[in-house]
Amino acid sequence: MKHKKILFSLLTASMFINANSVLGTLYNGSSTAASATSSSSVKKSLAFMYEEERLAKEVYLSVYKKQPVQQLYRIATNSETRHISAVESLARKYGVAISPQRVGRYRNSHIQSLFNTLYKKGIRSTKDALQVGCMVEVTDINDLNKYIYQAQQAGASDVLQTYEFLRKGSYNHYWAFDKGLKSIGVSDGCCSLGSTYCHNEYPQNQRGGGKGRGRGMGRGHGGGFGGGPWR
């Protein structure tokens, strides 16, 4: 009888261990799948943001050649080059293929269409050029809000930190373009474009993201970080 009890105990323990082993395998497998999905989302966001940052710099400089609004030039040359480099560095770290393209040419057809639309608007007048800046920054902030959440979910702290930094710059740039519009008599600034681009809730003078200062006739000083296409 005593031997039967010992045998029963050993069998029970063995079943418990095997059950835990199976559950552990299922749990770890699920975690791996979730991690792979998160990593894929981060990679896609980096690929998109690289093209989006290129668009910001290139549309600003292209419009500037026709409408020499200093906010466009200063933000592009003081900020967007570093912006692009930061995203490119992360993209390479995460194994996202980055290849050089000619100015104004993009692999993403949506971004290509946006560049064409923004450029056509921006070259019309100083007002249009400044409004393009508002459009670019609002869209950039919208995209960064989405990708910041994805980076948080994926636990990608390096991507999260970079995206938050870029968003701070975009806030500053938005207000630089807003001030530039007001300086030429557009009293409602970026809000002149309608509710989609009217964001009085955006924080101002964000530290660490770069600054953009608008001064008279739309020929102000802008620096820092931020970018993105109009949708």
PyMOL commands that set and color helices and strands:
alter all, ss='L'
color gray80, all
select helices_A, chain A and resi 2-66+70-93+109-122+126-154+157-183+189-193+195-197
alter helices_A, ss='H'
color red, helices_A
select strands_A, chain A and resi 212-213+221-222
alter strands_A, ss='S'
color yellow, strands_A
deselect
rebuild
show_as cartoon
